[in-house]
């Protein structure tokens, strides 16, 4: 099947000669271009910039999200992705909670995050997509399943690349503040200058704070965690307020460099400082109440970026060097245990609500990338990309000496080479190959003891990946895309060694290998310069071997996250999207995603003859059917020329999905995450062409009960207000 698709891509590329012969009277060029007067939109996001247009027209299953129309909202970068077909945002609670992006059936570590092409793996929790305001980005690139070699990554689910603002402005100031339910405060200040001699600087500061004291439905409200499980056995469910879930983070990004020089288009030195504090209310399944457990951390990240087009004739080069040192401190030293009402009782000398610890994990991360793009003649492009990434984690404690204080080290080297043929605007095709190398070393618990004795061990992994992608405009406005990749994902440091808290690592994990296929069709057209229509649809197929599955383990009444390789997993699905615009005052659309992720392993273990009871069953704890829709109304020049009033309604739907495998238990007691629908309203008034902006938002308008991951409940109805100033020259 792989070879057939590979040749199909090449066949699709060569078909242009046939169509070219049938194109008379000089109409070929006219028919080969996308109607650039047509705005391609995701929600209220109008795709008109050259960068976003380039992403959408590439041969890869990719979409560009322009953030400009979202920057008056309180959304962060992860929120901005919710409207992309196939993307599902999964959170464990309110502001600052753990977050995963699900992309076409893959989630968590399967999806890699980049900022300006620099991988963000291992940078710490204080600088994540759910902490960064949407104003930080110019646009966001989403690659699904098949990833270009330019990113030099081992993602089998896809890539999220945040592209920051790079337009040279004489000076600018963008500042905002918002306040809302649960004592939530968010602020952002971004200012900078560009001088005639090419010197430029930018300073960006943002912060988030929330008590996260929303109400949830908890069982065993008045019980303590005695005897290793009485709280779980208490059946009564009551409405309570989360009492120990405050969060705050602060980040400062400083950039200094030069632009538009003969020897460098862009040379930038930057430094990012961030810190965070998080109280931990419960475990991974909301069965236990904690009253003192908390986590704090910080991150220091200097970086260097260099880019130059035509360094030599037809040769573009780009290089980045990034160092990140971050610390995560998990603290659990309580001498009391708590219930959901905040009552507490002395633990008779025992310390710690889960495990007595005051543990600090220090991560030293290095990322170095080099990319060369060579265009020997028009229509031909050769790209070479190399990434070196290392993570060195050292753990110590303020309580006792750790017997497993052996450093945990992972080193990745990924090299990619691609060739693109694009003789005209009507079609293009790309073939590529990638080489993956990883070396891991760290502590391994000796067998036959209580996991207090460890020895240092290591392993090496090397594998090869390859793929192809092609895009063709079969008719005016109709584009067909076909892509395939034999992809690989190497285990992360957390999966191998845990996070010293609620995640338990497994050093023996094998890399995931996947065959990823995409078939996409999209159409864009403007009628009578008033009506704009955009529609898209896609089919995906994934066959993944050694799939790394995240489950939970119950240890003394507390649930921990755990990882294991799970043989073969088959993913089939589709997504469709539709967008209609009428002039400048109406935009309406939505998308639907259906994913079928099934256990495809016939036996319990490799080489075993014992049947796997979950063969053919749906993989648990994965949403498989979800959708969203929205409508925006705009009133231009309301109250003055250059003013704009807009009202946006959002709807998010998630069908119920099994918490555990569907084959176990009777129909009456199977645990599922219920079907849920959330409604949001946003009202924004922008004055003087967006210089002064005021917004009001209502999230979860109907106060629906919303859940995610292992049935963790999220906030009910909430209100927010925001003020933003955006000026410059």
VEXTORDREN-746519 format. One line per 2 residues: number of its first residue (from 1); their letters; for each residue x, y, z of C-alpha. Coordinates in nm, 3 decimals, padded with zeros to 5 digits. Each point is the difference from the previous one (the first is absolute). Example, Ala and Ser with C-alpha at 12.3 -4.5 7.8 and 13.67 -1.06 7.14 Angstrom:
BEGIN
1) AS) 01.230,-00.450,00.780; 00.137,00.344,-00.066
***
This chain:
BEGIN
1) XX) 00.000,00.000,00.000; 00.289,00.230,00.080
3) XX) 00.156,-00.045,-00.343; -00.334,00.051,-00.174
5) XX) -00.057,00.330,00.174; 00.357,00.109,-00.066
7) XX) -00.043,-00.059,-00.375; -00.345,00.161,00.012
9) XX) 00.160,00.320,00.127; 00.245,-00.003,-00.290
11) XX) -00.279,-00.080,-00.244; -00.202,00.292,00.133
13) XX) 00.302,00.223,-00.056; 00.049,-00.104,-00.363
15) XX) -00.368,00.042,-00.094; 00.056,00.373,-00.046
17) XX) 00.132,-00.060,-00.352; -00.333,-00.149,-00.107
19) XX) -00.200,00.286,00.144; 00.245,00.256,-00.139
21) XX) -00.054,-00.133,-00.352; -00.376,00.048,00.038
23) XX) 00.038,00.357,00.122; -00.022,00.233,-00.297
25) XX) -00.015,00.375,-00.053; 00.240,00.073,00.283
27) XX) -00.247,-00.110,00.266; 00.234,-00.236,00.180
29) XX) 00.143,00.254,00.238; -00.339,00.147,00.082
31) XX) -00.144,-00.340,00.088; 00.304,-00.115,00.196
33) XX) -00.016,00.262,00.272; -00.218,00.016,00.304
35) XX) -00.242,00.292,-00.018; 00.194,00.229,00.231
37) XX) -00.297,00.229,00.044; -00.169,-00.278,00.193
39) XX) 00.064,00.006,00.375; 00.057,-00.348,00.142
41) XX) -00.124,00.005,00.357; 00.011,-00.204,00.315
43) XX) -00.260,00.147,00.232; 00.058,00.377,-00.026
45) XX) 00.351,-00.058,-00.126; 00.047,00.140,-00.351
47) XX) 00.290,-00.162,-00.180; 00.143,00.266,-00.229
49) XX) 00.366,00.037,00.099; 00.262,-00.149,-00.231
51) XX) 00.137,-00.227,00.274; -00.338,-00.151,00.084
53) XX) -00.094,-00.029,-00.370; 00.326,-00.185,-00.066
55) XX) -00.078,-00.253,00.277; -00.349,-00.067,-00.129
57) XX) 00.118,-00.047,-00.360; 00.290,-00.231,00.087
59) XX) -00.018,-00.371,-00.078; -00.014,-00.091,00.368
61) XX) -00.317,-00.051,00.201; 00.044,00.337,00.165
63) XX) -00.192,00.312,00.093; 00.110,00.347,00.105
65) XX) -00.195,00.184,00.270; 00.023,00.378,-00.002
67) XX) -00.042,00.131,00.356; -00.072,00.366,-00.074
69) XX) -00.377,-00.017,00.053; 00.048,-00.191,00.329
71) XX) 00.234,00.244,00.169; -00.273,00.196,00.178
73) XX) -00.119,-00.316,00.178; 00.138,-00.161,00.316
75) XX) 00.105,-00.308,-00.196; 00.344,-00.152,00.023
77) XX) 00.182,-00.177,-00.283; -00.154,-00.339,00.073
79) XX) -00.353,00.149,-00.008; 00.069,00.144,-00.346
81) XX) 00.048,-00.353,-00.135; -00.339,-00.132,00.103
83) XX) -00.162,00.103,-00.330; 00.243,-00.200,-00.217
85) XX) -00.164,-00.318,-00.141; 00.135,-00.308,00.176
87) XX) 00.137,00.196,00.299; -00.136,-00.065,00.349
89) XX) 00.125,00.190,00.306; 00.012,-00.213,00.315
91) XX) 00.057,00.153,00.344; -00.001,-00.133,00.355
93) XX) -00.168,00.306,00.151; 00.012,00.379,-00.004
95) XX) 00.272,00.259,-00.063; 00.346,-00.156,00.007
97) XX) -00.122,-00.359,-00.001; 00.181,-00.271,-00.192
99) XX) -00.093,00.017,-00.367; 00.023,-00.229,-00.300
101) XX) -00.084,00.064,-00.364; -00.167,-00.287,-00.181
103) XX) 00.059,00.000,-00.376; -00.175,-00.253,-00.227
105) XX) -00.015,-00.264,00.274; 00.349,00.064,00.139
107) XX) 00.063,00.199,00.314; 00.258,00.096,00.260
109) XX) 00.354,-00.088,-00.100; -00.113,-00.103,-00.349
111) XX) -00.045,00.368,-00.088; 00.312,00.219,00.016
113) XX) -00.003,00.374,00.069; 00.241,00.251,-00.156
115) XX) 00.040,00.377,00.032; 00.159,00.152,-00.311
117) XX) 00.127,-00.344,-00.096; 00.169,-00.065,00.338
119) XX) -00.125,-00.314,00.184; -00.161,00.067,00.339
121) XX) 00.037,-00.350,00.137; 00.133,00.009,00.355
123) XX) -00.014,00.379,00.048; -00.208,-00.025,00.318
125) XX) -00.363,00.056,00.095; 00.027,00.375,00.056
127) XX) 00.022,00.073,-00.375; -00.262,-00.218,-00.170
129) XX) -00.263,00.068,-00.266; -00.273,00.031,00.264
131) XX) 00.202,00.269,00.182; 00.095,00.221,-00.297
133) XX) -00.252,00.266,-00.116; -00.119,-00.012,-00.359
135) XX) 00.152,00.345,-00.062; 00.344,-00.164,00.016
137) XX) -00.048,-00.158,-00.344; -00.043,00.138,-00.350
139) XX) -00.138,-00.333,-00.117; 00.008,-00.371,00.086
141) XX) 00.088,-00.283,-00.237; -00.160,-00.343,00.048
143) XX) 00.146,-00.303,-00.184; -00.204,-00.318,00.038
145) XX) 00.156,-00.345,-00.024; 00.266,00.075,-00.263
147) XX) 00.266,00.249,00.109; 00.252,00.185,-00.226
149) XX) 00.369,-00.061,00.066; 00.040,00.368,00.094
151) XX) -00.116,-00.078,00.354; 00.243,-00.285,00.058
153) XX) -00.234,-00.170,00.242; -00.123,-00.347,00.091
155) XX) -00.372,00.080,00.008; -00.241,-00.265,-00.128
157) XX) -00.311,00.204,00.081; 00.107,00.334,-00.143
159) XX) 00.161,00.334,00.079; -00.124,00.329,00.143
161) XX) 00.231,00.286,-00.098; -00.061,00.342,00.157
163) XX) 00.137,00.278,-00.219; 00.060,00.323,00.189
165) XX) -00.038,00.349,-00.140; 00.292,00.106,-00.218
167) XX) -00.127,00.308,-00.182; 00.247,00.285,00.036
169) XX) -00.186,00.298,00.151; 00.151,00.334,00.099
171) XX) -00.153,-00.045,00.345; -00.298,-00.175,00.155
173) XX) -00.173,-00.067,00.330; -00.256,-00.277,00.056
175) XX) -00.129,-00.021,00.358; -00.303,-00.174,00.149
177) XX) -00.158,-00.098,00.330; -00.292,-00.234,00.072
179) XX) -00.189,-00.103,00.311; -00.264,-00.266,00.047
181) XX) -00.161,-00.279,00.198; 00.190,-00.196,00.263
183) XX) 00.218,00.307,00.066; 00.176,-00.039,-00.334
185) XX) 00.245,00.271,-00.109; 00.192,00.006,-00.329
187) XX) 00.223,00.276,-00.134; 00.241,00.050,-00.286
189) XX) 00.238,00.278,-00.106; 00.188,-00.017,-00.329
191) XX) 00.205,00.288,-00.137; 00.295,00.050,-00.231
193) XX) 00.176,00.217,-00.258; 00.170,-00.031,-00.337
195) XX) 00.272,00.252,-00.092; 00.118,00.105,-00.345
197) XX) 00.341,-00.161,00.055; -00.171,-00.340,00.034
199) XX) 00.021,-00.026,00.377; -00.319,-00.128,00.165
201) XX) -00.117,-00.108,00.343; -00.317,-00.147,00.151
203) XX) -00.112,-00.048,00.360; -00.301,-00.217,00.083
205) XX) -00.135,-00.061,00.349; -00.310,-00.198,00.091
207) XX) -00.154,-00.156,00.311; -00.294,-00.220,00.099
209) XX) -00.162,-00.046,00.341; -00.311,-00.189,00.113
211) XX) -00.137,-00.152,00.319; -00.175,-00.263,-00.215
213) XX) -00.257,-00.034,00.279; -00.281,-00.119,-00.223
215) XX) -00.251,-00.261,00.112; 00.018,-00.371,-00.084
217) XX) -00.191,-00.319,00.081; 00.205,-00.210,00.242
219) XX) -00.063,-00.331,00.173; 00.084,-00.072,00.361
221) XX) 00.003,00.371,00.079; 00.029,-00.039,00.378
223) XX) 00.226,-00.304,-00.008; 00.372,-00.012,00.049
225) XX) 00.230,-00.228,-00.194; 00.022,-00.259,00.276
227) XX) 00.075,-00.367,-00.048; 00.116,00.053,-00.357
229) XX) -00.334,00.057,-00.163; -00.302,00.087,00.217
231) XX) -00.043,00.324,-00.194; -00.033,-00.186,-00.328
233) XX) -00.257,-00.235,00.151; -00.225,00.282,00.120
235) XX) -00.277,00.019,-00.262; -00.168,00.329,00.086
237) XX) 00.073,00.285,-00.240; -00.020,00.361,00.117
239) XX) 00.073,00.344,-00.144; 00.316,00.154,00.150
241) XX) 00.241,00.282,-00.075; 00.357,-00.074,-00.097
243) XX) 00.192,00.128,00.300; 00.366,-00.051,-00.086
245) XX) 00.056,00.073,-00.368; 00.152,00.349,-00.033
247) XX) 00.242,00.061,-00.285; 00.219,00.282,-00.125
249) XX) 00.280,00.041,-00.250; 00.209,00.288,-00.129
251) XX) 00.220,00.018,-00.309; 00.237,00.257,-00.152
253) XX) 00.133,-00.028,-00.355; 00.274,00.242,-00.114
255) XX) 00.130,00.004,-00.360; 00.285,00.209,-00.142
257) XX) 00.146,-00.019,-00.348; 00.034,00.134,-00.352
259) XX) -00.217,-00.036,-00.311; 00.047,00.039,-00.374
261) XX) 00.377,00.002,-00.019; 00.203,-00.120,-00.297
263) XX) 00.145,-00.280,00.215; -00.317,-00.083,00.196
265) XX) -00.370,00.044,-00.062; -00.053,-00.069,00.367
267) XX) 00.249,-00.040,00.286; -00.172,-00.007,00.337
269) XX) 00.115,-00.070,00.354; -00.279,-00.064,00.248
271) XX) -00.053,-00.098,00.361; -00.316,-00.143,00.155
273) XX) -00.056,-00.005,00.375; -00.307,-00.164,00.150
275) XX) -00.128,-00.135,00.330; -00.315,-00.172,00.122
277) XX) -00.176,-00.117,00.315; -00.279,-00.258,00.006
279) XX) -00.202,-00.146,00.285; -00.105,-00.361,-00.059
281) XX) -00.362,-00.071,00.090; -00.041,-00.365,-00.099
283) XX) 00.149,-00.304,-00.175; -00.040,-00.103,-00.363
285) XX) -00.360,-00.122,00.052; -00.149,00.248,00.249
287) XX) -00.038,-00.260,00.276; 00.217,00.162,00.269
289) XX) 00.006,00.351,00.148; 00.338,00.156,00.077
291) XX) 00.043,00.304,00.223; 00.372,00.083,-00.006
293) XX) 00.170,-00.170,-00.296; 00.143,00.251,-00.246
295) XX) 00.251,00.044,-00.279; 00.216,00.292,-00.101
297) XX) 00.263,00.057,-00.263; 00.200,00.238,-00.211
299) XX) 00.170,00.007,-00.339; 00.288,00.197,-00.154
301) XX) 00.036,-00.025,-00.376; 00.255,00.195,-00.209
303) XX) -00.017,-00.053,-00.376; 00.175,00.109,-00.319
305) XX) -00.165,00.014,-00.344; 00.161,00.064,-00.340
307) XX) -00.167,00.009,-00.344; 00.125,00.105,-00.342
309) XX) -00.157,-00.040,-00.343; 00.238,-00.035,-00.295
311) XX) 00.310,-00.031,00.212; 00.134,-00.148,-00.320
313) XX) -00.198,00.005,-00.322; -00.312,-00.208,00.061
315) XX) 00.107,-00.103,00.351; -00.194,00.099,00.314
317) XX) 00.130,-00.091,00.345; -00.150,00.012,00.348
319) XX) 00.147,-00.101,00.334; -00.124,00.011,00.358
321) XX) 00.170,-00.072,00.329; -00.209,-00.031,00.311
323) XX) 00.090,-00.083,00.360; -00.259,-00.047,00.270
325) XX) 00.055,-00.061,00.368; -00.314,-00.059,00.199
327) XX) -00.091,-00.127,00.343; -00.317,-00.170,00.123
329) XX) -00.049,-00.030,00.376; -00.264,-00.249,00.122
331) XX) -00.088,00.053,00.366; -00.203,-00.242,00.211
333) XX) 00.094,00.040,00.366; -00.344,00.030,00.165
335) XX) -00.053,-00.156,00.343; -00.379,00.016,-00.053
337) XX) -00.244,-00.163,-00.241; -00.295,00.190,-00.149
339) XX) -00.348,-00.062,-00.134; -00.191,00.197,-00.266
341) XX) -00.144,00.241,00.257; 00.346,00.104,00.117
343) XX) -00.026,-00.186,00.330; 00.324,-00.151,00.111
345) XX) 00.132,-00.245,00.256; 00.343,-00.087,00.130
347) XX) 00.169,-00.298,-00.164; 00.156,-00.144,00.318
349) XX) 00.355,00.083,-00.098; -00.030,-00.103,-00.365
351) XX) 00.100,00.274,-00.243; -00.107,00.073,-00.353
353) XX) -00.346,-00.024,-00.156; 00.129,-00.245,-00.263
355) XX) 00.375,-00.044,00.042; 00.214,00.199,00.242
357) XX) 00.219,00.213,-00.226; 00.157,00.336,-00.068
359) XX) 00.161,-00.092,-00.330; 00.163,00.224,-00.258
361) XX) 00.059,-00.112,-00.357; 00.250,00.209,-00.198
363) XX) -00.012,-00.033,-00.378; 00.277,00.119,-00.228
365) XX) -00.126,00.004,-00.360; 00.200,00.079,-00.312
367) XX) -00.153,00.043,-00.346; 00.207,00.076,-00.308
369) XX) -00.148,00.007,-00.350; 00.152,00.068,-00.338
371) XX) -00.197,00.023,-00.325; 00.120,00.057,-00.355
373) XX) -00.243,00.055,-00.287; 00.144,-00.010,-00.350
375) XX) -00.186,00.097,-00.318; 00.228,-00.090,-00.294
377) XX) -00.262,00.105,-00.257; -00.357,00.127,00.019
379) XX) -00.246,-00.262,00.122; 00.258,-00.226,00.166
381) XX) 00.080,00.017,00.374; 00.233,-00.216,00.208
383) XX) -00.020,00.030,00.380; 00.242,-00.139,00.258
385) XX) -00.085,00.028,00.370; 00.188,-00.127,00.305
387) XX) -00.108,00.012,00.364; 00.196,-00.085,00.314
389) XX) -00.204,-00.003,00.319; 00.110,-00.107,00.347
391) XX) -00.175,-00.013,00.336; 00.199,-00.055,00.319
393) XX) -00.211,-00.032,00.315; 00.142,-00.006,00.350
395) XX) -00.216,-00.056,00.305; 00.069,00.087,00.362
397) XX) -00.205,00.039,00.314; -00.001,00.218,00.309
399) XX) -00.118,-00.292,00.216; 00.229,-00.300,-00.049
401) XX) 00.274,-00.104,-00.238; -00.146,-00.176,-00.301
403) XX) 00.145,-00.337,-00.088; -00.123,00.053,-00.356
405) XX) 00.162,00.340,-00.054; 00.160,-00.130,-00.319
407) XX) -00.036,00.257,-00.277; -00.265,-00.073,-00.264
409) XX) 00.133,00.084,-00.346; -00.153,-00.019,-00.347
411) XX) 00.179,00.115,-00.316; -00.175,00.017,-00.339
413) XX) 00.152,00.052,-00.344; -00.243,00.032,-00.288
415) XX) 00.108,00.070,-00.358; -00.240,00.062,-00.287
417) XX) 00.047,00.045,-00.376; -00.277,00.096,-00.243
419) XX) -00.047,00.082,-00.366; -00.291,00.211,-00.127
421) XX) -00.113,00.040,-00.358; -00.230,00.300,-00.061
423) XX) 00.016,00.107,-00.365; -00.305,00.228,00.029
425) XX) -00.273,00.114,00.239; -00.229,-00.285,-00.099
427) XX) 00.182,-00.292,00.157; 00.296,-00.095,00.215
429) XX) 00.144,-00.324,00.138; 00.253,-00.084,00.273
431) XX) 00.190,-00.316,00.095; 00.208,-00.026,00.317
433) XX) 00.199,-00.228,00.228; 00.082,00.033,00.373
435) XX) 00.252,-00.173,00.226; -00.066,-00.028,00.375
437) XX) 00.259,-00.073,00.271; -00.053,00.007,00.377
439) XX) 00.214,-00.093,00.300; -00.159,-00.032,00.343
441) XX) 00.166,-00.055,00.337; -00.137,00.007,00.350
443) XX) -00.097,-00.198,00.312; -00.158,-00.344,-00.022
445) XX) -00.155,-00.158,00.310; 00.149,-00.336,00.099
447) XX) -00.248,-00.286,-00.003; -00.110,-00.172,00.316
449) XX) 00.009,00.302,00.229; -00.215,00.295,00.102
451) XX) 00.129,00.228,-00.278; 00.251,00.173,00.226
453) XX) 00.314,-00.135,-00.174; 00.092,00.108,-00.351
455) XX) 00.274,-00.059,-00.254; 00.093,00.219,-00.294
457) XX) -00.098,-00.138,-00.338; -00.023,00.122,-00.357
459) XX) -00.136,-00.093,-00.341; 00.041,00.121,-00.358
461) XX) -00.264,00.032,-00.271; 00.045,00.061,-00.373
463) XX) -00.265,-00.015,-00.270; -00.091,00.144,-00.340
465) XX) -00.310,00.183,-00.122; -00.114,00.120,-00.341
467) XX) -00.299,00.143,-00.181; -00.152,00.196,-00.286
469) XX) -00.259,00.272,-00.049; -00.168,00.155,-00.303
471) XX) -00.262,00.269,-00.066; -00.187,00.076,-00.322
473) XX) -00.267,00.251,-00.106; -00.233,-00.224,-00.200
475) XX) -00.241,00.286,-00.076; -00.011,00.368,00.082
477) XX) -00.020,00.028,00.380; 00.010,-00.381,00.052
479) XX) 00.321,-00.135,00.150; 00.081,-00.368,00.060
481) XX) 00.271,-00.107,00.247; 00.152,-00.343,00.056
483) XX) 00.276,-00.079,00.251; 00.167,-00.294,00.175
485) XX) 00.271,-00.040,00.265; 00.161,-00.294,00.167
487) XX) 00.038,00.190,00.327; 00.177,-00.068,00.329
489) XX) -00.037,00.141,00.349; 00.271,-00.048,00.261
491) XX) -00.103,-00.025,00.370; 00.030,00.322,00.199
493) XX) 00.184,00.053,00.327; -00.326,00.001,00.200
495) XX) -00.116,-00.324,-00.164; 00.332,-00.168,00.070
497) XX) 00.064,00.132,00.351; -00.324,00.161,00.126
499) XX) -00.040,00.353,00.134; 00.083,-00.067,00.368
501) XX) -00.365,00.055,00.088; -00.317,-00.153,-00.151
503) XX) 00.161,-00.146,-00.313; 00.180,-00.334,00.019
505) XX) 00.261,-00.065,-00.269; 00.098,-00.324,-00.173
507) XX) 00.357,-00.021,-00.126; -00.069,-00.305,-00.219
509) XX) -00.235,00.191,-00.235; 00.064,-00.057,-00.370
511) XX) -00.040,00.272,-00.266; -00.333,00.026,-00.174
513) XX) -00.006,-00.060,-00.376; -00.291,00.099,-00.217
515) XX) -00.118,-00.003,-00.361; -00.191,00.328,-00.047
517) XX) -00.224,00.069,-00.303; -00.196,00.315,-00.085
519) XX) -00.242,00.082,-00.282; -00.144,00.353,-00.005
521) XX) -00.218,00.215,-00.223; -00.080,00.370,00.043
523) XX) -00.194,00.259,-00.197; 00.003,00.379,00.020
525) XX) -00.191,00.254,-00.206; -00.151,00.348,00.017
527) XX) -00.334,00.072,-00.171; -00.090,00.351,-00.118
529) XX) 00.263,00.142,00.239; -00.252,-00.041,00.283
531) XX) -00.029,-00.368,00.079; 00.308,-00.206,00.091
533) XX) -00.011,-00.377,00.042; 00.267,-00.233,00.133
535) XX) -00.038,-00.371,00.059; 00.240,-00.280,00.071
537) XX) -00.001,-00.371,00.075; 00.265,-00.252,00.087
539) XX) 00.049,-00.374,00.050; 00.275,-00.131,00.228
541) XX) 00.142,-00.344,00.067; 00.267,-00.093,00.257
543) XX) 00.147,-00.340,00.083; 00.220,00.037,00.307
545) XX) 00.227,-00.267,00.147; 00.129,00.006,00.360
547) XX) -00.262,00.267,00.076; 00.085,00.166,00.334
549) XX) -00.319,00.000,00.205; -00.058,00.212,00.309
551) XX) -00.212,-00.163,00.270; -00.035,00.032,00.377
553) XX) 00.136,-00.213,00.285; -00.150,-00.012,00.349
555) XX) 00.271,00.009,00.266; -00.127,00.014,00.359
557) XX) -00.322,00.175,-00.107; 00.163,00.261,-00.224
559) XX) -00.016,-00.017,-00.379; 00.321,00.061,-00.196
561) XX) 00.052,00.041,-00.371; 00.184,-00.296,-00.155
563) XX) 00.133,-00.093,-00.347; 00.034,-00.323,-00.195
565) XX) 00.056,-00.118,-00.358; -00.318,-00.143,-00.144
567) XX) 00.080,-00.190,-00.317; -00.203,00.121,-00.299
569) XX) -00.263,00.273,-00.008; -00.204,00.086,-00.310
571) XX) -00.147,00.345,-00.052; -00.255,00.087,-00.267
573) XX) -00.197,00.319,-00.024; -00.113,00.307,-00.185
575) XX) -00.069,00.367,00.057; -00.206,00.250,-00.193
577) XX) -00.021,00.378,00.027; -00.214,00.274,-00.150
579) XX) 00.025,00.379,00.009; -00.226,00.265,-00.153
581) XX) 00.056,00.378,00.006; -00.229,00.275,-00.115
583) XX) 00.185,00.323,-00.074; 00.165,00.122,00.321
585) XX) -00.285,-00.044,00.245; -00.078,-00.373,00.023
587) XX) 00.217,-00.308,00.046; -00.143,-00.343,00.083
589) XX) 00.148,-00.348,-00.011; 00.121,-00.304,00.187
591) XX) 00.158,-00.341,-00.030; -00.061,-00.361,00.097
593) XX) 00.260,-00.263,00.091; -00.052,-00.376,00.023
595) XX) 00.288,-00.222,00.114; 00.002,-00.376,00.049
597) XX) 00.306,-00.109,00.199; 00.001,-00.377,00.052
599) XX) 00.218,-00.261,00.169; 00.149,-00.201,-00.288
601) XX) 00.213,-00.241,00.205; -00.130,-00.360,-00.015
603) XX) 00.214,-00.140,00.285; 00.079,00.138,00.343
605) XX) 00.377,00.001,-00.054; 00.231,-00.034,-00.298
607) XX) 00.057,-00.368,-00.070; -00.281,-00.104,00.234
609) XX) -00.294,-00.218,-00.107; -00.229,00.137,00.268
611) XX) -00.279,00.201,-00.160; -00.026,00.371,00.070
613) XX) -00.348,00.059,00.146; -00.004,00.363,-00.119
615) XX) 00.086,-00.084,-00.363; -00.224,00.210,-00.226
617) XX) -00.125,00.214,00.289; 00.015,00.378,00.008
619) XX) 00.303,00.142,00.183; -00.118,00.143,00.334
621) XX) 00.004,00.360,00.120; 00.014,00.147,-00.352
623) XX) -00.277,00.226,-00.133; -00.098,-00.140,-00.340
625) XX) -00.282,00.228,-00.112; 00.005,00.376,00.048
627) XX) -00.105,00.316,-00.180; -00.015,00.376,00.028
629) XX) -00.196,00.278,-00.165; 00.001,00.378,00.020
631) XX) -00.164,00.312,-00.134; 00.133,00.356,00.004
633) XX) -00.193,00.319,-00.073; 00.185,00.328,-00.059
635) XX) -00.116,00.363,-00.006; 00.254,00.231,-00.162
637) XX) 00.043,00.371,00.080; -00.242,-00.029,00.294
639) XX) 00.042,00.312,00.211; 00.273,00.140,-00.225
641) XX) 00.207,-00.069,-00.309; 00.243,-00.288,00.054
643) XX) -00.201,-00.149,00.287; -00.118,-00.361,-00.004
645) XX) -00.248,-00.188,00.218; 00.008,-00.377,-00.032
647) XX) -00.198,-00.275,00.169; 00.116,-00.364,-00.018
649) XX) -00.180,-00.314,00.107; 00.192,-00.329,00.037
651) XX) -00.124,-00.353,00.049; 00.221,-00.296,00.095
653) XX) -00.136,-00.354,00.000; 00.164,-00.323,00.124
655) XX) -00.170,-00.337,-00.022; 00.028,-00.236,00.298
657) XX) 00.304,-00.229,-00.001; 00.111,-00.295,00.217
659) XX) 00.226,00.064,00.295; 00.129,-00.357,-00.008
661) XX) -00.017,-00.278,-00.259; -00.354,-00.067,-00.122
663) XX) 00.042,-00.379,00.024; 00.024,-00.006,00.380
665) XX) -00.295,00.017,00.237; -00.373,-00.005,-00.052
667) XX) -00.191,00.267,-00.187; -00.143,00.135,00.327
669) XX) 00.332,00.076,00.168; 00.229,00.100,-00.288
671) XX) 00.164,00.334,00.066; -00.024,00.261,-00.275
673) XX) 00.071,00.368,-00.039; -00.348,00.135,-00.082
675) XX) -00.111,00.188,-00.310; 00.046,00.372,00.050
677) XX) -00.069,00.327,-00.178; 00.148,00.338,00.088
679) XX) -00.128,00.339,-00.121; 00.206,00.322,00.009
681) XX) -00.081,00.363,-00.080; 00.247,00.282,-00.072
683) XX) -00.081,00.368,-00.054; 00.283,00.228,-00.118
685) XX) 00.005,00.372,-00.075; 00.308,00.132,-00.182
687) XX) 00.055,00.374,-00.041; 00.219,00.200,-00.240
689) XX) 00.097,-00.294,-00.220; 00.084,-00.227,00.294
691) XX) 00.202,00.240,00.214; -00.236,-00.028,00.298
693) XX) -00.192,-00.321,00.063; -00.253,-00.123,00.256
695) XX) -00.132,-00.357,00.030; -00.253,-00.191,00.209
697) XX) -00.011,-00.382,-00.003; -00.221,-00.270,00.144
699) XX) 00.145,-00.351,00.001; -00.224,-00.305,00.041
701) XX) -00.316,00.209,-00.028; -00.238,-00.278,00.109
703) XX) 00.218,-00.105,00.297; 00.035,-00.351,-00.145
705) XX) 00.204,-00.265,00.177; 00.319,-00.037,-00.201
707) XX) 00.258,-00.276,00.043; 00.329,-00.104,-00.152
709) XX) 00.275,-00.261,00.023; -00.085,-00.246,00.281
711) XX) -00.333,00.168,00.085; 00.163,00.313,00.143
713) XX) -00.262,00.272,00.027; 00.053,00.347,-00.144
715) XX) -00.148,00.337,00.091; -00.367,00.092,-00.038
717) XX) -00.137,00.334,-00.120; 00.259,00.278,00.015
719) XX) 00.019,00.368,-00.100; 00.303,00.203,-00.110
721) XX) 00.075,00.355,-00.110; 00.305,00.132,-00.183
723) XX) 00.147,00.338,-00.093; 00.271,00.025,-00.267
725) XX) 00.203,00.285,-00.151; 00.189,-00.054,-00.326
727) XX) 00.185,00.306,-00.130; 00.311,00.065,-00.205
729) X) 00.159,00.173,-00.292
***
